Every structure is written in C-alpha cells, then in structure tokens.
Amino acid sequence: MASMGLSIDEQKAVDRFRQTVVEPSMTKLVVVDFWAEWCGPCKALTPVLEKVCAEYADKGVVLAKINVDEEGFIASQFQVRSIPTVYAMFQGQPVADLTPARTESQLKGALDQILSQVPVQPGAEGAPDDAEIDIAQLLAMAEDVLARGEAERAASMFMQIGQMAPDSAEAASGVVRALIVAGQMADAQTAYDTLPIEVQARPEMAQAKLALELAANQVDDGELQALRASAAERPADMEAQMAFAEAAFAVGERDEAADTLLRAIGTDPAWNDGAAKAKLLQMFEAVGLEDPWVATTRRRLSLLLFG
C-alpha cells in the first residue's frame, strides 16, 4: 500500500495494518479476514477461522480481522469486492486466497499446503528485530512484484522495507521506480527529492535517477499520437523515431518504444554514434536487467546485431 500523499486518517490506517499484519507476517503466517458486522456469511465463517487458527497457533498461524466499515482504505488497497474475503500473508505479501475455504477441513488443508512451502517460524513471538529481518529477501520479493507489473503493491512493499531499514538505498530506489511505473510521476519525484543528498549520491540510486530522467519525457495523448504518426510516416527519419520512442517509454508503452528503437537500429545502426542502441540500453538499465521485458528485448537486440 502506497503511503505517499495520504491523509492523516489513511496513514494511521496503514500504520495499524503494518503493526497488526505486516510486522507479524515477517515470521508468522497471518490469516487476514475482511469482514463486517452486517455480513451474515462473515458471522458463519468467523468461528471456523478462530478455531482453526487457534489450533494452528503453535505452527505459526495467527488471525487478523479487518472490519471493512472501519478500515475501508485498507480494504480498497486489497481491492476487496465482497466479504468475507480471506488472505494468507507472509513476509508482507499475500501468498494465498483462502476465501473459498469455508469449512474446517478446507481451511486446514489450505493452511497445511501453505505451511509446507513457506519458512514460518512457529517459535517466534511477535515481529522480529530489524537485524533479524532478511532485507535482501524482502527486496527481492518487492522487485519480483514490480517485475510482474504490480507497481502500486511493489511501491508499498518498498516503503515498508524502507521503514524497517531506513538506510536502505535499494528500498528508496525501489519506491521511486515503482511509483514511476504506477504512473505517479509527481510522487516519484517527491520521493527522490526528499531523500538525503548522501542517499541520492549512492550507486544504488543510479537506476532510479535514470528512470526519472526517462519518465520526464512524458507527453499528453495528443502529442503522443502526433509523434506516433510522424514516426510511422517517416520511417527513415531517425529524429522522429527517437522522439516517439522516448515519449512512448515515458508513458509506459515499453513495447512500442522497443519496437521503434529496434527498427531504427536495423535501419541505421550508426546514426548519431549509435544513439538508438544507447537509448534502448538506457531503458534496460532503468527498468532493471532482471525484468522479463528486458530479457526478451535484449534477445531481440542480440538477434538483430549478431544474427
């Protein structure tokens, strides 16, 4: 859940959720039940959840109940459309939708399967100290979420990691990059500008800086359409191809940007000292070399250059 630009009440809701769900989930499996007083099915499910979670407490399972009438902002962040909705969360992210499990046997079967796959620590009490949290693992999880295109969720995860490890430039970089992908350019710029100068200067921030630079080429829909038309009408005009590719990438149209630059490279690879290739490599760096889109497009570039 992103916390940039939230009201005081929304920030308080995020803090409560972090304390009751996110922090315990660093070592335990937290079953999150979204419910309401007026919901009949919720009242039928509650005793089942409470009984099973109590029985599984020694296995590291805890129950957290979220009243959607009181915590509407949290429910909206999880895109809860109907209740009861039940998720299992581990290390700050949902790992399973338990909503279909309505009986004791169904719920126990689902929990057994999850517990066989995640390293829950049954003996741990409460949230671990920062020193005990594997920040690298959490960063990897957030990067994976961002690579899957879940930008807002990734931004939230990076922000949470940043609160656990305030000196983490990797988390700060992740926040900026995720907000850019989510289309929240102003928030991304603010997140970067409010960092201490010494953090901005760290090597880990290079990717975020480059992503900000490339995203600064954003244009409105009308300008984008004009640039697209110009590039299509003048395929040999390298300036037109570059202008459209930069604008397309800035608004999140990565495939169009890559297609345009690859065509330009194929048409005139030496133009302007290889500017089209250099721009594509910049885009790779801004997105992240482990991103699936980058891996696919790099293969296309290699085939184009080396056959």
N, C-alpha and C positions, 0 to 999 in steps of 0.2 A: 504494500500500500504506500503510495507516494505521500509524503508529508509536506511537500513544497506548496506554499500558498494556501494552507488550510486555515480554517477559522480556529479560534481557541477551543471551542467545543469538539471540533473534529480532531484536533491534535490531542486533546485529552482522551478521546475515544481510542485513538491509535496507541497512546501510551498504556491505556488499560489493557488493550488487546496484546500488546507486547509483553506486559507483565504476566498476564494470565494464560497466554497461549504460546507466544513465540519463545520466550525465555525457557519455560519448562520443556518445550519441544526440542531443545538442544540435546537433551539426554533421554527424554521420555517420548512415548507415542501419545499425542494429545488428541482425544476424540472431541471434535467441536460440534456441538449440537445447536443449530439455529432454530429457535422456537418462538412461540408467543402464547400468552395466556388464553387467547380466544381460539387457539388451534386445537381441535379435537384429536386429530391423529398424533399431534405432538404429545398430548397427555397420555395417549396409549403407548407411545414409544418410550417416554421418559423412564418408566420403571425398568424397562428392558435394558436401556443404556446404563442406568445407575447400577443395576445388579451385575451386569456383565463386566463393566469397568471396575467395580469393586472387587470382583473375583480375579480380575487380571492385574490388579494393582501391584502385586509382587512381581509381575512380569514387566513392569514399567509403563503401564497404561493409566492415564488419568482422563477425567471427563471435564470439559469446559463448556458451560452453557451460555449461549449468546441470545438474549432476548432481542428480536429484531425490532420491536417497538422502541426499545431503549437505545439500541445500538444500530440504528438504521444506516449510519455511514459505513460501519464495518460490513454489514450485510450487503450493501451496494458494492463495496470493493470486491466481494466474493461473487458478485452477480447472482445472488440468491433470488430466484424467481418464485419459488414456492417453498412452503415449510410443511413438515420438517425437512431440513437439509442437514446432512451429517458428513463431515470430512474427517479423515485422519491426517494429522500433521506431524511431521518430523523434521527437525532442524530448520524450522521456519517456513516450510513449504508443504502444501497438500500432497500427500502421497497416495491417497485413495478416496473415492467417493463411497461412503458407507450408507448412503440414503436408501438403496434397495434392501438393505439388511434390516428386516423388521422383526425377526424372531431371535430368540437367544441362540439357537443353533446357527442361524445365518450369520449373526454378528460374531460369534466365537470363531466360526470358520474363516471369516474375513480377517479377523484380528490375528489368528494363527498364521495365516498366509503372509500378512504384512510383517509380523514379528520375525518370521523366518528370513526376511530379506533386508531388514534394516537393523543397524547396530544399537538397539535400545540398551540403556544401562539400568537394569532393574534396581540395583542397589543405590543409585544416586538419589539424593534428596534435594529437590529444588533445582534451580538453574546453576550451572557451573560458573566458576570464576572465569574472567576473560582469559586468563592464562591457560585454562583447560579447554577452551574452545578452539577447534581446528579452523582458524580463519581461512587458511588456504583452501580447505574443503568447501567452506561456505562460499568463498569467492568463485570457486569452480562451479558450484551449483547455480549461482546467480548468472555467471557467464553462459551456462548452458540454457537457462531460461531465456536470456536475451537472444541467444543464437536461434532459439525456436520462434522468435518473433513476439514473445510475451513481454513487451517493453515496459509497461507500467508495473507489472509484477516484479520484473528484474530491478527496476528503479527502487521499488520498496525494499527488496532484499538487500541491495547495495547500501541503502540508507541505514537499514538495521545493522548491517555489518559495520558501517562507519560509526555507529553509536557504541558497538562493542569494542571496536578498535579505532579510536579517534585519530590515530596517526597513520592509518592505512591509506596511502595514496591510491592503491589499487581500487579500494572501495569508492573513493572520491571520483576517480576516473570513470568507474562503472556507473555512478549516478549520472554524471554528465552525458555519457554515451547513451544510456538507456532513455533519458529524457529527450534526447535528440530524436531517437528512433520513434518515441511515442508522439513526436510532433510538438513537444512542449519546449520550443526553442528558447523562449524567454526565461523559463525556469532553469534550463540547462546553462544558459549564460550566467544567470544569477548564482547558480550552484558553483560555477567555476570562479566567478569574480569574488565571492565571499570566502574563498579558501585563502589561508595564509600564503604570503608570497613564497615562503620556503617550500610549501607543498606544491604550489603551481610549478616551481622550478624542478621538481623531482622528475627523473626519467619516466616513471610510471604514468605521468600525466601527458606524455607526448601524444598518445593515441587520442585522448580526449581533446587536446588542443587542435589536432588536425581535423577531428570530426567537427569541431566548432567552426573551423575555417571553411570547410567544405559545405557545411549547412548554411553558412552565411550567404550563399548564392541563391537563397530561396526567392522565388517569384510567384506572382499570383497565377491563377488558372489561365487567364487571358494571355499573359506573357509566355507562359509555358507552351500553350497551344501555338502561339506565333513562332516560337523558337523551334518547336517540333516541325511545323510546316516548312520553315526555312531550311532546316536540315534535310528534310525529305526532298525538297525541290532542288537543292544544290548539293548533291552527294559529294562532289569534288571540292567543295568549299570547306576546308579544314576548320576555319574560324567558326563557321556555323555549326559544324559537328561538335566542336569543343564547347561552345556556348550552350547548346542544348543538353549535352551530356552532363555538364556541371549543374545545370538547373534541374534536370531530371533526378540526379543523385540527391540534391539538396532537399527535394520534396519526398524522398523515399522510393522513387522509381528506379531501383538499382538495376533491374534487368534491362530497361531501356537505355540507361546510361552505359552499361557494359556493352550492349549490342552496338550502340553508336560508336563507342571508342574502338571496339574490335574491328568494325568496318573501316574506321579511319586508319587504323594500324595496317589493315590489309591493303588499303588504297595507297597510302603514302607513309610508310613506317618512319622515314627520316624527316618528315615535316617538323620544322621548328625544333630540331635536335631531339626528335622522338618524344614530343610533348604529349601525344595521345597515350603512349605507353606509360610515361611518367605519371600522368593523371590517373590512369587505371591503377597503377601500383599505389598511389596515394590513397585511393578509395579502399584498396585491400587493407592497407595499414589502419585506416580509420575504422573500418568495420571489425577487423581482427582476423589474423591469419588462420585461426581455427574455425572460423564461421563456415558453415556448409556452402553458403553462396560464394564466398571467396574461393573455397577449394574447387568448386565446379568451374568458376570463371577462370581461375588460374590454369586449369586443364585446357580450357578453350584457348587461352592465350598461348600456352605452350604448343598446342597443335598448330596454331596459326604461324608461330615463329619458326618452329622446327619440323613441322610436318608429321 
